[in-house]
Amino acid sequence: MVGQFYGTGVEQRRSGTIHRLANALAFLKNVFGYAAFRGQQAEVVDHVIAGGDALVLMPTGGGKSLCYQVPALARQQAGHGTAIVVSPLIALMHDQVGALLEAGVQAAFLNSSLSMEEANAVERRLARGELTLLYAAPERVTTPRFLSLLDNLHREGRLSLFAIDEAHCVSQWGHDFRPEYRALALLHTRYAGVPRIALTATADGVTREDIVAHLQLERARQFVSSFDRPNIRYTIAEKKDPTLQLLRFIEGEHQGESGIVYCQSRKRVEEIAAILCREGLDALPYHAGLDAEVRQRHQDRFLREDGVVMTATIAFGMGIDKPDVRFVAHLDLPKNIEGYYQETGRAGRDGLPSDAWMAYGLQDVVNQRRMIDESPAAEEFKQVQRGKLDALLALAEATDCRRVRLLAYFGEASGPCGNCDNCLHPPAVWDGTEAARMLLSTIYRVKQASDLNFGAGHVMDILRGKETEKVLQFAHQRLSTFGIGAQFSEQQLRGVLRQLIATGALAVDASAFNTLHLTTGSRAVLKGEQQVLLRESVGQPAGRTKTRQRGAGKSTPPAAAAALTEGGQQRFAALKDWRSRVAREHNLPAYVIFHDATLAAIAALDPRSLGDLEGVSGIGAKKLQTYGPGVLDVLQALG
């Protein structure tokens, strides 16, 4: 009868999709408080509810979690049981489970933070079918004990789906490889028929192929969203005095706002945190060398309080869901574009204007090359990593739109964004070919004269005609290139050296005091066959721009409240104070109660009844019941 009524299989499938999406939209609105799916969310949700496998590439803040949370609710309603979410971080599990419980969803986690008694209680709830979602780390998922639990659920048809978050961790070519992810391939063979959805915010073509191969997702449908984060402004500055540059940037643009500052070493993390504190900022250090309790305390403060700046190594960040991080700054060059994109993507998850700022210099290039060359990895792996570093260096040295370059790396075409430093302040370009030939010639002649190699500083001193103690010691003032580059500043020459190293026309021997060596790529530059174009150093201090001036200090309204009237901003401030009190009582980050955008929508609406609050984005049925009366009390107290 059904086939006769709808006429064709296509119509039947279309009808099924309509029914599934109507059901999914009901969960989206009633549970999470959102009126509509964004981007490719609806397609992903429908595909997974129908039992299909999926690989989802969606930028940070794009709503990846809903792509498995809504199907988990829908499939449980249809009798398929519990969804298992593989997550790499305890902090992420805690926050996501906390947010789901606040929304009225039965969720739990199994990780090392639980006592044996608590873990046993969660396992009993899983066996009784009381959970919609269970979060666990990859190491736990593949243990015999956990697999036995899954086996029982699978036999009874009560295993609804597997969600593998941060799926790039399975790839050795990615920026955060974790070997334990490789074992997750057993989910495909052991639990055939249970849909799997792998999700990540960062994966180039090579990494994507690795994810598919190692998780056996060859038949999975791939959903690749735009990698563009238009609310993020990208700025890359040449290092002069990086600490001062950072201070100018924060004080000029983000005084009193939450942010992350990434440094390469633990020592540098501690130093920068101390300097920021001395300057009156609320800054905390975070790195793997700190005691676990201290790290947890600092992370909790960052997640739960406003205006905290976390100064950290890359040990901090994955799974950080804080939506109102207004800036991410790098004081050292990351290893590759995937890492850079993942880290900068932690800014502006709420879609409001945010900054990705980085300072880099010649030493960054040298350090990253050295780490690759000295690693014990196979040469094939090193070659891939060099290529990824080259792509990042090209982004840093670019004179055209940063966003176009960044998106092109992920295979996405775009036009000038009008919201990066190069678009806002187009840099002047100068021809550094002559300076490059002089530098390479000097390196060649120094080696001929002394049978030794020297570092960048000494080579530049020779070229600029500086009779230093070392120059005189080796009689390098007698070289034919001595002083012939006096017209070039040290800053200009460092820029030339950066590009020569970045393009492979010059090599650095880290094992011999960072000395410089010619390569086969030097020949084309020396012969004038390869042009070297560089951006001029404009010397502009990091800080305000003509397009977004937000440097009025702590009196500047938060980004979410910027468009509100004076009365609206007063309501917003009162609601934030109320939210902070509630979050402390519930031991949750404030944004788990309500995002800033939801508070701003309430402040603009100025509701007087629970009915008025219905339909506000981010307020589902459970939150309306739990927090609606408190919201109304706050607003009524203001009059």
C-alpha positions in Angstrom: 0.0 0.0 0.0 2.7 2.5 0.9 4.5 1.8 -2.4 1.3 2.2 -4.3 0.4 5.5 -2.5 3.8 7.2 -3.1 4.3 5.7 -6.5 8.1 5.3 -6.6 11.0 4.5 -4.4 12.3 8.0 -4.8 9.0 9.4 -3.4 9.2 6.9 -0.5 12.7 8.0 0.4 11.7 11.7 0.1 8.7 11.0 2.4 11.0 9.3 4.9 13.4 12.2 4.8 10.6 14.7 5.5 9.4 12.6 8.4 12.9 12.2 9.9 13.7 15.9 9.6 10.3 17.0 11.1 11.1 14.7 14.1 14.7 16.0 14.2 13.5 19.6 14.1 11.2 18.9 17.0 14.1 17.7 19.1 16.2 20.7 18.0 13.6 23.1 19.1 12.2 21.4 22.2 15.5 20.2 23.6 18.2 22.6 22.4 16.0 25.7 21.8 17.0 26.3 18.1 14.5 27.0 15.4 16.4 25.6 12.4 19.5 23.6 11.4 22.5 25.5 10.0 24.5 24.7 6.9 24.8 20.9 6.3 23.5 19.9 9.7 20.1 18.8 8.4 21.6 16.6 5.7 24.0 15.0 8.2 21.3 14.4 10.8 18.9 12.9 8.3 21.6 10.6 6.9 22.7 9.3 10.4 19.1 8.9 11.7 18.5 6.7 8.6 21.4 4.5 9.6 24.2 5.8 7.3 27.9 6.3 8.1 29.3 9.8 7.8 32.5 11.7 7.8 31.8 15.3 8.8 34.3 18.2 8.3 32.8 21.3 9.9 34.6 24.3 11.3 34.9 24.9 15.1 31.7 26.5 16.2 29.8 25.1 13.2 27.6 22.8 15.4 29.3 19.4 15.0 27.9 18.1 18.3 24.3 18.5 17.2 25.1 16.3 14.2 25.2 13.3 16.5 23.2 14.5 19.5 20.0 15.0 17.6 20.3 11.6 15.8 21.0 10.0 19.2 17.7 11.3 20.5 15.8 10.3 17.4 17.2 6.8 17.1 16.6 6.2 20.8 13.0 7.2 20.4 12.8 4.7 17.5 14.0 2.0 19.9 17.7 1.8 18.8 19.1 2.4 22.3 22.2 4.4 23.4 24.7 6.4 21.4 28.4 6.0 22.3 30.5 9.2 21.8 34.3 8.7 21.6 35.9 11.8 22.9 39.7 12.4 23.6 39.4 14.8 26.6 37.9 14.6 30.1 37.1 18.3 30.2 35.1 18.1 26.9 33.2 15.1 28.2 32.3 16.9 31.4 31.1 20.0 29.7 29.1 18.3 27.0 27.4 15.9 29.5 26.7 18.9 31.8 25.1 20.8 28.9 23.0 17.8 27.9 21.8 17.3 31.4 20.8 20.9 31.6 18.8 20.4 28.4 17.0 17.4 29.9 19.0 14.7 28.0 20.1 11.6 29.9 23.8 11.5 29.3 26.9 10.3 31.2 30.6 9.7 30.8 33.1 7.0 31.8 36.6 8.3 32.4 39.4 8.3 35.0 37.8 11.1 37.0 35.1 8.7 38.3 35.6 6.4 41.3 35.0 2.6 40.8 31.7 2.9 42.5 30.6 5.8 40.2 31.8 4.0 37.1 29.9 0.9 38.0 26.7 3.0 38.5 27.1 4.5 35.0 27.6 1.0 33.6 24.4 -0.2 35.3 22.5 2.7 33.9 23.8 1.8 30.4 22.8 -1.8 30.8 19.3 -0.7 31.9 18.9 1.5 28.8 18.6 4.7 30.8 21.2 6.7 28.8 20.7 8.5 25.5 24.4 9.3 25.1 27.5 7.8 26.8 30.9 9.6 26.4 34.2 7.6 26.7 37.8 8.0 25.7 39.2 5.8 22.9 41.4 3.9 25.3 38.4 2.8 27.3 36.2 2.0 24.4 38.6 -0.7 23.2 39.1 -2.4 26.6 37.6 -6.0 27.0 35.3 -4.8 29.8 33.8 -2.0 27.7 33.5 -4.1 24.6 31.7 -6.7 26.6 29.1 -4.0 27.6 28.8 -3.0 23.9 28.4 -6.6 22.9 25.4 -7.1 25.2 23.8 -3.9 23.9 24.4 -4.9 20.3 22.9 -8.4 20.7 19.8 -6.7 22.1 19.6 -4.1 19.3 20.2 -1.3 21.8 23.3 0.4 20.3 22.1 3.3 18.3 25.3 4.9 16.9 29.0 5.6 17.4 30.2 9.2 17.2 34.0 9.6 16.9 34.9 13.2 17.7 38.2 14.8 16.8 38.6 12.2 14.1 41.8 13.8 12.8 43.6 12.2 15.8 43.5 8.9 13.8 45.9 10.2 11.2 49.7 10.4 11.5 49.6 13.2 9.0 47.3 15.3 11.2 48.4 17.8 13.8 47.4 15.8 16.9 48.0 12.1 16.1 46.9 9.7 18.9 47.7 6.0 18.2 44.8 4.8 20.4 42.4 6.1 17.8 43.6 3.5 15.3 42.1 0.7 17.4 38.6 2.2 16.7 38.6 0.4 13.4 37.1 -2.6 15.3 33.8 -0.8 15.7 33.1 -1.4 12.0 33.8 -5.1 12.0 32.5 -5.9 15.5 29.3 -3.9 15.4 28.2 -4.1 11.7 25.1 -2.2 11.0 25.5 0.4 13.8 26.0 3.8 12.1 29.3 5.6 12.7 29.8 9.4 12.4 33.4 10.7 12.4 33.8 14.4 13.0 36.6 16.9 12.8 37.2 20.6 12.3 40.5 20.2 10.5 41.7 17.8 7.9 43.5 18.4 4.6 43.2 15.9 1.7 45.9 13.6 3.0 44.5 13.5 6.6 41.0 12.9 5.3 42.2 9.9 3.3 43.9 8.6 6.4 40.7 8.9 8.5 38.7 7.0 5.9 41.2 4.2 5.6 41.9 3.7 9.3 38.3 4.0 10.5 37.1 1.9 7.5 34.7 4.6 6.3 35.1 3.9 2.6 31.3 3.7 2.2 30.6 6.7 4.4 29.0 9.8 3.0 31.4 12.8 3.3 30.0 16.2 4.4 32.5 18.9 3.9 31.3 22.4 5.1 33.0 25.6 4.3 36.1 26.2 6.4 35.5 29.9 6.4 35.0 31.6 9.8 34.1 35.1 8.6 33.8 36.5 12.1 37.5 35.9 12.7 40.0 38.6 11.6 43.4 37.1 10.8 46.5 39.2 11.5 50.1 38.1 11.2 52.8 40.5 12.4 56.5 40.5 12.0 58.2 40.0 15.4 60.0 43.0 16.7 59.2 43.1 20.4 56.6 40.3 20.6 55.7 40.7 24.2 55.1 44.5 23.8 53.2 43.7 20.5 51.0 41.3 22.4 50.3 43.8 25.1 49.3 46.4 22.6 47.1 44.0 20.8 45.2 42.9 24.0 45.0 46.4 25.5 43.9 48.0 22.2 41.4 45.4 21.2 40.4 43.0 24.0 40.8 44.6 27.4 38.7 42.6 29.9 37.9 39.8 27.4 38.7 36.1 27.4 41.5 34.9 25.2 44.2 32.3 24.6 47.9 33.0 24.0 49.9 30.1 22.6 53.7 29.8 23.2 56.0 27.0 22.1 57.8 26.3 25.4 56.6 25.9 29.0 59.2 28.5 30.2 57.8 31.0 27.8 54.2 30.3 28.9 55.2 31.0 32.5 57.0 34.2 31.5 54.2 35.6 29.4 51.5 34.8 32.1 53.6 36.7 34.7 54.1 39.7 32.4 50.4 39.9 31.6 49.5 39.7 35.3 52.0 42.5 36.1 50.2 44.6 33.4 46.9 44.1 35.2 45.4 41.3 33.1 43.9 38.2 34.6 46.3 35.6 33.1 46.9 32.0 33.9 49.6 29.5 32.7 48.8 26.1 31.3 51.2 23.4 30.2 51.9 19.7 30.7 54.6 20.4 33.2 52.1 21.8 35.8 50.6 19.6 38.4 47.3 18.1 37.1 45.3 19.7 39.9 46.7 23.1 39.0 46.0 22.6 35.3 42.4 21.6 36.1 41.9 24.6 38.4 43.2 27.0 35.8 41.1 25.4 33.0 38.0 25.6 35.3 38.6 29.3 35.9 39.0 30.0 32.2 35.8 28.2 31.4 33.7 29.6 34.2 34.9 33.2 34.5 34.9 36.2 32.2 38.0 38.0 31.1 40.6 35.3 31.9 43.5 35.0 29.5 45.0 31.5 29.2 48.7 31.5 28.3 49.4 28.0 27.1 51.3 25.4 25.1 49.2 23.4 22.6 48.5 21.0 25.5 45.5 23.3 26.1 42.6 23.7 23.8 41.1 20.6 22.1 37.5 20.4 23.1 37.3 23.8 24.7 33.7 24.8 24.1 33.8 28.3 25.6 31.9 30.4 23.0 33.1 33.9 24.0 36.8 33.5 23.5 37.4 36.9 21.8 41.0 36.3 20.6 43.6 33.6 20.1 47.2 34.9 19.8 50.3 33.0 18.8 53.7 34.2 20.0 55.4 31.3 18.1 54.8 29.8 14.8 52.6 26.6 14.9 53.8 23.4 13.0 51.3 23.6 10.2 48.1 25.2 8.9 45.8 22.5 10.4 47.2 23.3 13.9 46.9 27.0 13.3 43.4 26.7 12.0 42.3 24.4 14.9 43.8 26.8 17.5 42.5 30.0 16.0 39.1 28.4 15.6 38.7 28.5 19.4 38.0 32.2 19.1 34.5 33.4 18.3 32.6 30.1 18.5 29.5 32.3 19.2 29.9 33.9 15.7 30.7 37.3 17.1 33.7 39.4 15.9 37.0 37.8 17.1 40.7 38.0 16.4 43.4 35.5 15.4 46.7 37.3 15.9 50.2 35.9 15.4 53.8 37.3 15.6 56.5 35.4 13.8 60.1 35.8 12.8 63.2 34.2 11.4 63.9 32.1 14.5 60.5 30.6 14.3 61.3 29.3 10.8 64.6 27.9 12.0 63.1 26.3 15.1 60.3 24.5 13.1 62.7 23.3 10.4 65.1 22.0 13.2 62.3 20.1 15.0 61.3 18.3 11.7 64.9 17.5 10.7 65.9 16.2 14.2 62.8 14.1 14.7 63.3 10.3 14.6 60.4 9.9 12.1 60.7 8.3 8.7 61.9 10.5 5.8 58.5 10.2 4.1 56.8 11.7 7.2 59.4 14.4 7.4 58.8 15.4 3.8 55.0 15.7 4.4 55.7 17.8 7.5 58.1 20.1 5.6 55.4 20.6 3.0 52.8 21.5 5.6 55.3 23.9 7.2 56.0 25.5 3.8 52.3 26.1 3.4 52.1 27.9 6.8 55.1 30.0 6.0 53.6 31.0 2.7 50.5 32.1 4.6 52.7 34.1 7.0 54.6 35.8 4.2 51.6 36.4 2.0 50.9 39.9 0.7 47.4 39.0 -0.5 44.2 38.0 1.4 45.1 35.6 4.3 41.6 34.0 4.2 41.9 33.2 0.5 45.2 31.4 1.3 43.9 29.6 4.3 40.8 28.3 2.6 42.7 27.3 -0.5 44.8 25.0 1.7 41.6 23.1 2.4 40.6 23.0 -1.2 38.1 25.9 -1.0 38.0 28.7 -3.4 37.1 32.2 -2.2 37.6 35.9 -2.8 39.3 38.7 -0.7 37.6 38.8 2.7 38.1 42.5 3.6 38.6 41.4 7.2 42.3 40.3 7.5 45.4 42.5 8.0 46.4 42.4 4.3 42.9 43.3 3.1 42.5 46.1 5.7 46.1 47.4 5.3 47.5 46.2 1.9 51.3 45.9 2.5 53.8 47.5 0.2 56.0 45.0 -1.6 59.7 45.3 -2.5 62.0 43.2 -4.7 64.4 41.4 -2.5 66.1 39.5 -5.3 69.3 41.5 -5.2 69.5 41.3 -1.4 68.9 37.5 -1.6 71.7 37.1 -4.1 74.1 39.1 -1.9 73.2 36.9 1.1 73.7 33.7 -0.7 77.0 34.9 -2.2 78.2 35.9 1.2 77.4 32.5 2.6 79.3 30.9 -0.3 82.4 33.1 0.1 82.5 32.7 3.9 82.6 29.0 3.5 85.3 29.2 0.8 87.5 31.6 2.9 87.1 29.8 6.3 85.9 26.3 5.5 83.3 27.1 8.2 79.6 27.9 8.2 78.2 30.8 10.2 74.8 31.9 11.5 72.4 34.6 10.2 73.8 37.4 12.4 77.4 37.1 11.3 76.4 36.8 7.6 74.3 40.0 7.9 77.1 41.8 9.7 79.5 41.1 6.8 77.0 42.2 4.1 76.2 45.4 6.0 79.9 46.2 6.6 80.0 45.9 10.3 83.5 45.3 11.7 82.5 43.1 14.7 85.0 41.2 16.7 84.1 38.0 14.9 84.3 39.6 11.5 87.8 40.8 12.3 88.8 37.5 13.9 88.1 35.6 10.7 89.2 38.5 8.4 85.8 38.5 6.7 86.1 42.3 6.1 88.3 41.3 3.2 85.5 39.4 1.4 84.3 40.9 -1.8 80.7 41.1 -0.4 81.8 43.0 2.8 79.6 46.1 3.0 77.9 45.8 -0.4 74.5 45.4 1.3 74.8 48.5 3.6 71.6 49.9 2.1 69.6 47.1 3.6 68.4 47.2 7.2 68.8 44.1 9.4 65.0 43.8 9.4 64.9 43.7 5.6 67.7 41.0 5.5 66.0 38.9 8.1 62.8 39.0 6.0 64.9 37.8 3.0 66.5 35.0 5.0 63.0 33.9 6.2 61.8 33.5 2.7 64.9 31.8 1.5 64.7 29.2 4.2 60.9 28.9 3.7 61.3 28.2 0.0 64.3 25.8 0.5 66.8 28.1 -1.2 68.7 28.1 2.1 69.1 25.5 4.9 69.8 25.7 8.6 72.0 23.2 10.4 70.5 23.1 13.9 73.2 20.6 15.1 75.9 23.2 14.4 74.6 26.4 16.1 72.0 27.2 13.4 74.5 27.8 10.7 73.4 28.6 7.2 74.1 26.3 4.2 73.4 26.7 0.5 71.1 24.1 -1.2 70.4 23.0 -4.7 67.6 25.6 -4.6 70.1 28.4 -4.1 71.3 28.2 -7.7 68.2 29.7 -9.3 68.3 32.7 -6.9 72.0 33.3 -7.3 71.7 33.2 -11.1 68.8 35.7 -11.0 66.3 33.1 -12.4 64.0 33.3 -9.3 62.5 36.5 -8.1 62.2 37.2 -4.3 59.3 39.5 -3.5 58.7 40.5 0.1 56.3 42.6 2.1 57.7 45.8 3.5 57.8 46.1 7.2 55.2 48.8 7.9 56.0 49.0 11.6 52.3 49.4 12.5 51.7 48.7 16.1 49.3 45.8 16.8 46.0 47.3 18.0 43.0 49.0 16.7 42.1 49.1 13.0 40.0 51.6 11.1 37.2 49.0 10.8 36.7 47.9 14.4 37.8 50.2 17.2 37.1 48.5 20.5 39.9 49.9 22.6 37.8 51.8 25.1 38.8 49.5 27.9 36.5 47.6 30.3 33.6 50.1 29.7 33.2 48.8 26.2 30.1 46.5 26.1 30.7 42.8 25.4 30.5 41.8 21.7 27.1 40.1 22.2 25.6 43.3 23.7 27.1 45.8 21.4 23.9 46.3 19.4 21.6 46.7 22.4 20.2 50.0 23.7 21.4 51.4 26.9 18.5 49.8 28.7 19.2 46.5 26.9 22.8 46.6 28.1 21.7 47.1 31.7 19.4 44.1 31.4 22.2 42.1 29.7 24.6 42.9 32.6 22.1 41.9 35.2 21.4 38.7 33.4 25.1 37.9 33.2 25.4 38.4 37.0 22.4 36.1 37.6 23.9 33.5 35.2 27.2 33.6 37.1 25.5 32.9 40.4 23.5 30.0 38.9 26.6 28.5 37.2 28.5 28.6 40.5 25.6 26.8 42.3 25.4 24.1 39.6 29.3 23.9 39.2 29.0 24.5 35.5 30.6 27.0 33.0 28.3 30.0 32.6 27.7 29.3 28.9 26.2 25.9 29.7 23.3 27.7 31.4 22.9 30.2 28.5 25.2 31.6 25.8 25.8 35.4 25.7 23.8 35.5 22.5 20.8 34.0 24.3 21.1 36.6 27.1 21.4 39.4 24.6 18.2 38.2 22.8 16.4 38.1 26.2 17.7 41.6 27.0 16.5 42.9 23.7 13.1 41.3 24.1 12.6 42.3 27.7 10.0 39.5 28.3 7.4 39.6 31.0 6.1 36.1 30.9 7.3 32.5 30.3 5.3 32.6 27.0 7.4 35.6 25.9 10.6 33.5 26.4 9.4 30.6 24.2 11.1 30.7 20.9 14.2 32.6 22.1 17.2 30.9 20.5 19.0 28.6 23.0 16.0 28.1 25.3 14.6 24.6 25.1 11.7 23.2 27.1 13.8 22.1 30.1 15.7 25.3 30.4 12.5 27.3 30.1 11.1 25.4 33.0 14.3 25.5 35.1 15.5 29.0 34.5 12.6 30.9 33.0 11.2 32.1 36.4 14.7 33.3 37.5 15.2 35.3 34.3 11.8 37.0 34.8 12.6 37.8 38.4 15.9 39.5 37.3 14.1 41.6 34.7 11.2 42.5 36.9 13.7 43.7 39.7 15.1 46.2 37.2 11.6 47.6 36.6 
